[in-house]
């Protein structure tokens, strides 16, 4: 069975299945063994107790960083978020600089839709920094 077909009726995201193929955990097309393993994984997927034990191994700082970027889909977007998040207070980071860094690091040219997403990421990072500063000053 092809991974795309399996993902249509599965709790496991297609991106996760492709990640598993890239790490040679499962095969595409799926073998009978792969399907059995994925059925077990589906029973555990998203279980709060399992997530709690996995996250407990991370430091508080790492857990918060993971939560802050959980809704950011791609590596280049997470990179941009961390660049905007980590600039010194009072300093500005030019959007053109971040665009050039992303294009050089990740090897693709940002389209208009990517740049629009980049502005949203910058706003999110700046809002998060502002909120953290207000909490620390209270």
Long-range contacts (C-beta under 8 A, 24 or more apart in sequence): 1-29, 1-30, 1-35, 2-28, 2-29, 2-30, 3-28, 3-29, 3-30, 6-30, 6-35, 6-38, 10-38, 10-42, 11-42, 11-45, 11-46, 12-38, 12-41, 12-42, 12-45, 68-128, 72-121, 75-106, 76-102, 76-105, 76-106, 77-117, 77-118, 77-121, 79-105, 79-106, 80-118, 80-121, 80-122, 81-121, 81-124, 81-125, 84-121, 84-122, 84-125, 84-126, 85-125, 85-128, 85-129, 89-129, 89-133, 95-119, 95-122, 98-122
